[in-house]
Amino acid sequence: MRTGRIIPMSRIAEDETEDMVAKSGYTEQDWDTKADELKKVTFKPTLSTFEADILQQMGIKDERKRAPTYWY
């Protein structure tokens, strides 16, 4: 990191996956996830809790008041 030089990857490492299968020789199977599906954004982060997200998605209004929380 000090010199700022980038160590190039070997061609063998670029061509093989973790399970030692060559990427160039792989044919796409029916059960594989398609490239279009990989590009879709399926998660939208929010600052609410999991329970609050479910309540909002199902249209449930929570009218309860929370008890005060004290931190000592």
N, C-alpha and C positions, 0 to 999 in steps of 0.2 A: 504494500500500500504506500510505502514511503516514496518509491520511485515513480509511481503512477502508471507503470507499465501493465498492460493486460496480457495475461498468459493465455494464448490461444488453445482452444479445445482440439483434440485430435480428431481426425475424420472418422475414426472408428467409434469414438464416443458420440459424435453427432448423429451417426447413422443407426446406432443401436439403442433400443429402449431398455428400461430397467430389467425386463425379463429376457434380455439377449435376443430379441427379435429385430431384424432389420426393418426400418421404417419403409424403405424403398420396396421391399418385397411383400408388404402387408396389403391385403385386399380388404376393403370394407365389407363387413358382414351385416346381415339383416338386424341383428340385435345391437349393433353399435349405435351410439348416439350420433345423430346427423350434425353436420357443421352448423346448419341453421339454428338448431336447438341450442347449441353451445353459446351462440351469440345473444340469446334472449336474456333479458334481465328479469329474474324471477324473485329476487329478494330486494325489498325496499326498507332500509333500516329506519327505525323511529326511536324516539326517546321514551316511549311508554313501555310498560311491562308486558309480558306475554299475556297475562290475564286481561289487561286493558285492551290489547290488540284484538283478542277474541271477542270481547264485549262490543267493541266498535264494529268489527266485521259483521257480527250478527244483529246489530242494531239494538242492543240491550242498553237501557239507561240505568245506571247505578245511582240510586238516590241516597244510599247510606252515607253517613258521615263517619269519617275515620276518627278513632280515638287519638288524642295527642300522644306523640312519642317523645320521651325525654331521654337524652343522652347524658350520662354521668361520666 
